[in-house]
Amino acid sequence: MTRPLFSCAILIGSLFPGLDGQDAGGKAIQDVLKEALQAAEKIPDPMGQSQALAGIGKIQAKAGFKDQSKITFNKAFRIAENVENDPKKKKQICALQFFVAEKMLEGGDISGAIKTADKINDTDYRRSSFLRQVGHAYIDSGDWKKAMEIGEKLGFEDVRLDIALKKPKNGDWKGAYEFVISLKDEYRRAEMLVRLGDYLLGKDKKQDAIKLFFKARKLMEEKLKESLQVEIRRSLVDAFSEAGETKTALHLVDGMKSLDKYADYYREQALVNIYIRSKNLPESLRHARKSLEKWPRTEYLFLRIATAQAEAGDLKGAKKTIGEMRFGYKVNAMAELSKGHSKRGNKKLAQSIHKEAMEIAESAAEDPLQKSFPLGKAETFYDLSLALAEAGEADAARAWLARQKSPNWQAWGYLGVAQGLLKKKSK
């Protein structure tokens, strides 16, 4: 077994100083984060250890433990830098290093995240994606000048559009519209018209949003080559569906041409989402089953359906849908079902569903079709633990995690509990 590259034990006692007077909620978060660090100490794989520490650093920052999070992030990146230099793992190592930087950014340390990313010797697309996230982070922090520098220098139209929408003096969406129609690149103009429409839809300006969606559709059909229409068409399907324009969304799906091997995959996925939004769940299930026959990875579509059923109060239907699922997303769907029962006062039934979900999570084999590389099954422990904490069962989650043999599952599980407690505390 590989020895971890550092010992968290020497850190744990000093990572949370000066917190004796905090409220009970903050003390509980502090205790869970200590448990997460103790579990991270035992993760034998350095890449897994670095990833878990980055996750811990983010929650520490969100919980207000800024100095402690910097220590944890530094350790996470140091491990990522020292991973054996195997050329075959170069992309994975770079992805891990950016993962650390991105978690720093999500924790609110923009300058620290940038400095960390500058140390990464890589020209991968991840850098562009990271810098785009930096631009949006500057917007959220109110640093409009730095956000604009990134948007203009790197050609991130979405960053510039968000500045026009969110900057106090330029919050008028019509000004943002003028920016969008001034874009010379027709693809980017269509893309930003959809994005602006999505923003207006979220602001209850449905009719204005729909007008922009139709403008984007016209531009797509009249000016863009078929190969450039693919992504715009997919985003328009979602946009029209979300706006309640089901017929238009279905018409756009009919126009999806098999320009690549993924066309049929996206077509079925789009139909599932359209029918979920239009509350035609039987038809949505039919397409989810059709998709699953060809692409096992699309089991998440059943999760969406089960969630919609649970939210609509059709708990029997949700249970039946869950019965068609494998391990991958089944635990998440069961958490949604439990939430539905909790809302209706069926606390004992909700707890029994949680108990069954815990049994499935711990006994199932590692799923090769699990959600996020490279977390694997650990993500299920995170998701379920978060759901338990939000449901007021943080102690039960911690007791369950303490029994687990995998320190990786434990670390991410404790992180889920901390995140759940943080959400409850902020309400």
Buried (B, 14 or more C-beta within 10 A) or exposed (E): EEEBBBEBEEBBEEBBEEEEEBEEBBBBBBBBBBBBBBBBBBBEBBBBBBBBBBBBBBBBBBBBBBEBBBBBBBBBBBBBBEBEEEEEBEEBBBBBBBBBBBBBBBBBBBEBBBEBBEEBEBEBEBBEEBBBBBBBBBBEEEEBEBBBBBBEEEEBBBBBBBBBBBBEEBEEBEEBBEBBEEBEEBBBBBBBBBBBBBBBBEEEBBEBBBBBBBBBBEBBBEEBEEEBBBBBBBBBBBBBBBBEBBEBBBEBBEEBEEEEEEBBBBBBBBBBBBBBBBEEBEBBBBBBBBBBEEBEBBBBBBBBBBBBBBEEEBBEBBBEBBEBBEBBBBBBBBBBBBBBBBEEEBEEBBBEBBBBBBEBBBEBEEBEBBBEEBBBBBBBBBBBBBBBBBBEBBEBBBEBBEEBEBBBBBBBBBBBBBBBBBEBBEE
